[in-house]
Amino acid sequence: MTMLSFQVSKDVERKVADNAAESGRTVEDLLSDMTARMVRDFEARQTFETMAQRGRGEVDKALDLLRKSDRS
């Protein structure tokens, strides 16, 4: 694993520690999970944007498909 290091204010450090303690986790585990979630969210947004770009100009086709499924 790689270690990340960054500076935060004492207030933020205390709040992160409080949050971790409240959830029964270590600060390292909490921040690792938060970072992994941030990466997954970023990748999901990239995938959505790619798919949306591919679908541009296909609104009428999509609406026709929806109308057909409503009739079923």
C-alpha positions in Angstrom: 0.0 0.0 0.0 1.0 3.6 -0.6 0.9 6.2 2.2 -0.6 9.6 1.5 0.4 12.5 3.7 -1.2 15.9 3.8 -1.7 18.7 6.2 -5.0 19.6 7.9 -5.9 22.0 10.7 -5.9 20.7 14.3 -9.7 21.2 14.3 -10.1 19.0 11.2 -7.8 16.4 12.7 -9.8 16.3 15.9 -13.1 16.0 14.1 -11.8 13.2 11.9 -10.5 11.4 15.0 -13.9 11.9 16.7 -15.7 10.6 13.7 -13.5 7.5 13.5 -13.9 6.8 17.2 -17.6 7.2 17.0 -17.8 4.6 14.2 -15.4 2.3 16.0 -12.7 2.6 13.4 -9.2 3.9 13.1 -8.5 7.2 11.4 -6.5 5.3 8.8 -9.4 3.0 8.0 -11.9 5.8 7.9 -9.7 7.9 5.5 -8.8 4.9 3.4 -12.5 4.0 3.0 -13.4 7.7 2.2 -10.7 7.9 -0.4 -11.7 4.6 -2.0 -15.3 5.9 -2.2 -14.2 9.1 -3.7 -12.3 7.2 -6.4 -15.3 5.0 -7.1 -17.6 8.0 -7.4 -15.1 9.8 -9.7 -14.9 6.7 -11.9 -18.7 6.3 -12.0 -19.1 9.9 -13.0 -16.5 9.4 -15.8 -18.4 6.3 -17.0 -21.7 8.2 -16.9 -20.3 11.1 -18.8 -18.8 8.8 -21.5 -22.1 7.0 -21.9 -24.0 10.3 -22.0 -21.7 11.6 -24.7 -22.3 8.4 -26.8 -26.1 9.0 -26.4 -26.1 12.6 -27.4 -28.4 13.1 -30.4 -30.3 9.9 -29.6 -33.2 11.5 -27.6 -35.9 10.7 -30.2 -34.7 7.1 -30.5 -34.7 6.7 -26.7 -38.2 8.2 -26.4 -39.5 5.8 -29.0 -38.1 2.9 -27.1 -39.8 4.2 -23.9 -43.1 4.6 -25.7 -42.9 1.1 -27.0 -42.2 -0.3 -23.5 -45.2 1.6 -22.2 -47.5 -0.2 -24.6 -46.3 -3.7 -23.4 
